[in-house]
Amino acid sequence: MEASTHNAPGWPGIPARWTSSAKSGVGASFGTHSRVWFTLSHGIFNEIYYPRIDQACARDMGLIITAGNDFLAEEKRDTQSRVHWLSEGVPAFGLVNTCHQGRFRIEKQILTDPRRDAVLQQTRFSATQGQLADYRLHVLLAPHLGNQGAGNTAWIGDYKGVPMLFAERDGLALALACSAPWGKRSAGFVGFSDGWQDLLANHQLTWDYTRAENGNVALAAEIDLTAGQGEFLLALGFGRNSAEAGNRARAALQDGFPSAQKGYSDEWRIWQKQLLPLDAEHQEGQQNFYRVSTAVVRSHESLNFPGGLIASLSIPWGFDKGDNDLGGYHLAWPRDLVESAGGLLAAGGKQEVRRVLGFLQATQEADGHWAQNMWLDGSPYWHGVQMDETALPVLLVDLARREKALTKADLTRFWPMVLAAATYLVRNGPVSQQDRWEEDPGYSPFTVAAEIAALLAAAELADLQQESGIANYLCETADSWYTAIDRWMYVSGTDWCQKYQVAGYYVRIAPVEDDDGLTRFQTSIPVKNVAPEQAASPACHLVSPDALALVRFGLRAADDPRILDTLKVVDALLKTETSQGPVWHRYNGDGYGEHADGSPFDGTGIGRAWPLLTGERAHFELAAGRVAEAKRLRGTLESFAGAEGLLPEQIWDAADIPERELFFGRPSGSAMPLVWAHAEHLKLLRSLHDGRVFDLPPQTVQRYLVDKTESPCMFWRFNHKIRSLAAGKSLRIETLFPSVIHWSDDSWQSRQDCPTLDTGLGVHFVDLPQAALKSGTTLVFTFYWSEANRWEGSDFSLNVE
């Protein structure tokens, strides 16, 4: 039977899996003509993304070497790989993969074609034992088009007479071409009829299957080593169909690697020269971590959704995850997006931050908030609501304004977005339905601090838009929340206070009891009935370095005794010392990380230490005036990077497990690179350069640390029903709809009616007369809903203490 009629057996193949998240390189063209992003790990291509940065189209592509019937080496397992940047600040990479047995060496240069949708690998194979003719070299490619390993179709064919390997799925296609002649080619189903199975059994390709339909497929081909004396160029093209992909692969081969490299490198170098010289102290011959971070963050921006920065070009523990478990990292998280934009702005990237703000404006939900995370078209992936993700974009607008990255016209353009976000905050805050680490609802230092700072920033922007009434209300709300911080999140008299000899400390999540003993929000989400301020056992408490956000956002001074006491508890419980320096866990009881035996996180695990938190601690040390310590921690943060400079989400903080590639103080199997960590690194370099914290909001510092502003009133609302009012405080009752407050301070013997006032932000309020708020009084009130023409039907009360 002719090879052209051979269909591969073994449909549909084994269940598809992704691959290692421990990337050694990520890259993309700087310009707009190429829509391909690549990652590297273990000496080969890992996930390759097209036509959007949130859509992976290949699992991996690597080489297998055989010699006779007794030697087989797989490049990603049987070589020692070294990776280097081809040029400083340009995300193009050189790799040298040396056989563990000393028999061969493979040298590669990798980048994307800046003119078209293709990725290029210039390769040289050298025999260090024997002759070139003694070896057979094969390429293996695993298509996972459209973020799916299942449902792919692979086949052997040609484009206008040029032999290629093809795959297609749902309007996406790839084509692999080579400058050297192919030997035997084959398409198969993974685990049954793929080239890896054939080579493992026969040490050469003996199968010649020409098509594998609708499954988990792989492509394999032998490369003629002698034709180019071991040198050849692989071009992997992408398109909407096989003809487009084939055209791009062929055109890339025709133009050649040197031409692509020049265009690719020139674009990146021009951009890098426009940035601030925050690497002035960099020593020649050492890794330039500044240029690594700028390139990494910028490489994670989508080109066809300008300003859409994803969290990471990786899938944490990807080798253990399939089609239905992408992990949420090649998505846009508004929090990570804002932090990343702040990092680029710290480096001088003003155009980038304007694009990010445009993306945020385009993806803001109708009610003013942003999805917890989303695809680049704005479609939500997870459906949680995190209040800090609504606050942070407001702070980014203000930071960009202060950095002179926005014109007056820009501020007018983005004001509706800010107004909508501020409206959502005052209608739904301050309680976060989830905190920044995606856990239970409650009061969180990071979230509350971000909300308060955002309200003051929005107030200043409102003044610029001649909206003084809105500005005043936002300031009053911020003041009320600021004054309540300790009441909400500070605890004392616990076992830990005695154990660590502190007066008290801030907790990470503080639920708030309602009338029926449950915390309730406007979404009616119930949470555990635990009030940390009443608990005597540490088992009830979560503590976190998040408390430093109170300093980072300008709500507490760095030398505040409450902050210093909190750090004593945080360091005792969450700090890990490594040979490079300290690193911190997110919170006690964290379950996001590998299990004790090093097996992947599978919904449960043990939380590991985060380098990002070392960067945040360095910012705190700078705020405290300890510049030398901040610089030391900067070096510690950089030391947690992989050999190529990429910062991981987590590091392994237990004894080495070499068989799982887990080593104490080195990257774990979580996301790598984590773009937020690189952004924090950029902001830290800028902060050290300026001698002050780069993104510290000046509004909070002036209002609370300098002017010592306190709120004269307390707020009652349906999502925050206070039960008592401090004597001397006024009471503001807020609703989301117009109403009349029907109230009494003498058990309904007398009664008064007060209509609410409209703030213009979807909130209506009444300030009860101060004379009615006498110590020892019990206020009783209910609501008449004007628009609905009905009474609330129940009474509410609070005591004036």
Summary of the structure (lengths in Angstrom):
residues: 801
radius of gyration: 29.5
end to end distance: 93.4
largest distance: 104.7
contacts: 2991
relative contact order: 0.08
helix: 33%
strand: 25%
